[in-house]
Each structure stands twice: as structure tokens, then as C-alpha cells.
Amino acid sequence: MNRTLTIAFCFLLSCQTAQKEDYQNQIQIITAGGTITEIVYALGFGEQIIATDITSTYPESMQELPSIGYRNQIKAEGVLSLGADLILAEEGYLTDDVVSQLKGSGIDIHFFKKPTHTSETQSLINDLAVLFDAEQKGKELINSLEADLSKLQQLKSMNSMDSPKVAFVMARGEEMVFIAGEDTFAATLIEMAGGISAGKGFKDFIPLTPEALVSMNPDYLLFFDSGIKSMGGIDGLNKIRGIDQTIAYQNDQILSFDGLYLSGFGPRVGQAAFELAKALGY
């Protein structure tokens, strides 16, 4: 009798597990935030993402999906019309009105803090892995990230050099040029890569003035690829007043990376910091 009950229980448990896996493999997902999208894909659920936002540029296949827009441009009606079962979004990415409408519709929606440090990256990977019952895959991603960070530390330890001063410039055309200060992804990544962030004494991003740029006189200028493109390419950077007086510009030490790769603090953040460190001379 006990053996019969045990067999029945195991059969029921296996059926429930199979049903859960079937559900997870069938749910349709909308993501809002490039880092979330990248992690969900890395966990093995990329094929179930049916739409995402314009910051979700990696993997490249995500750019082919319907776009829900960007931040305050996103409308609840457009999101709901796509018929998703689950929405995963960065905290603060959607307006309060849109969040209220989505919650009121009864759709399953979860919010996550955008990471700005590697410890937060690991937490986000773990949280999403738990949500999808994919803890083992989550551990593999975290282990891979830790290996990348170890490789970065080894690189820096093999090269004793003075830390170069790096200024991250956020450009959106010549009329919208900002400099990164303290408590920004840029400052964190620059320091991870062995540099010193030039933006000291202020937080977040502020408009870049010629006086500030000349005073900072960075060894390297760091941009998003899209930022340089918005200026008309490398040759267009001379539109930024004061740039020609910096060591970075005079020595052609201008660096640029993909925006999500540099700022996302997703599973590839260790690789991004390693590449930046190499570009800085380590």
C-alpha cells in the first residue's frame, strides 16, 4: 500500500512539474529594459519574448521584435494589445499612469531595479532565474560573470601603471552634451576598468561646459557609439567646445562602445570592463 502511494505521489509530482515547464515554455513575455531582456534571453526564454523596448538591442534578434517604445512614450493600450501573459520592466521605466492601467488589466507584471554594480547584476540574474524556475542556469550566468571579473583583476594586476583619467560624455547631438559625475554607471565602470572618473564633485549627469572639460583635461574621452554618431562621427566631435584643448583629443584617445554593453550592467559587464581596461592601456 505504501509503495502504491509513493508511486502515485511521484507520478503526480512529475505531472505537476511537466505542467509547470509547459506553462513556462508557452508564456508570452514583454520586456521593458535592455538589461532585463538580455538576462531573460540568456536564461533560455528569448523565444517567448514577443515585444520589447528600444533599449533592448542585444541579442540583435531582439531588434526585430515589435517595439513598445521608450519610457514615457510607452502607452498601456499598445502594450495590452500585444496579448502578453507576463511583463517584466525596470523600476521607474514606465509612467505611474501606465503601471496603474497595466495592473488594473490583471496582467502579471514584475518590476526590477536596474543594476549599477556587479553585485546588483548578480541579484537581478538570481531574481529572474527564480521567477522562471531556472536557478541552475542563473548560477551558470553568475559563475560566468565572476570568471570575467577575475580575468579583469588579473589583467590589472599584471600591469602597474598610473590610472588614467577618463571622462564619459553623453552626447545626443551637439546641443545635448552631458558629462557623467559620481554615482553613475560610467563612474563605476571606469573605476572597474582601472581608470579614474573625471567627473568629480557632482552626481549624475550635468551639461558639459567648455570650462569644465578643459579643467578636467581627461586622458581619455569615452562615448556611446550612438553618441559619436549623433555628432556626425569622430570628425564631428570638434563641435564640442573645449575638446581640442584636452589631452584625450590631442592624442586621439577617443573611445566608444555600444550603449547597452557599456551601461547595462548585464551578464556581459565583466567583458565590457575588461575591454575598456585594455583600451586604457592595461
BELZI-V970630 format. One line per field, one symbol per residue. ss: DSSP state (H for helix, E for strand, - for the rest). psi: psi as a letter, one per 30 degrees, with the letter a starting at -180 (. if undefined). Layout:
ss: ???
psi: ???
//
This chain:
ss: -HHHHHHHHHHHHHHHHHHHHHHHHH--EEEE-HHHHHHHHHHHHHHHEEEE-------HHHHH-EE---HHH--HHHHH-----EEEEE-----HHHHHHHHH---EEEEE-----HHHHHHHHHHHHHH---HHHHHHHHHHHHHHHHHHHHHHH-------EEEEEEE-----EEEE-E--HHHHHHHH---EE-----E-EEE--HHHHHHH---EEEEEHHHHHH---HHHHHH---HHH-HHHH---EEEE-HHHHH-----HHHHHHHHHHH---
psi: eeeeeeeeeeeeeeeeeeeeeeeeffkkkkkjkeeeeeeeeffggeffjflalffifklefffflkkfbkcffkkeeeefffhlfkkklkkfekleeeeeeeefffkjkkkkkkkglfeeeeeeeeeeeeeghheeeeeeeeeeeeeeeeeeeeeeffjjlkklkkkkkjkilffiklkkalhleeeeeeeegglkkfilgllbklkkleeeeeeeilekkkllefeeefggaefffffjkfefgleeefghikkklkeeeeffhafgeeeeeeeeeeffg.
//
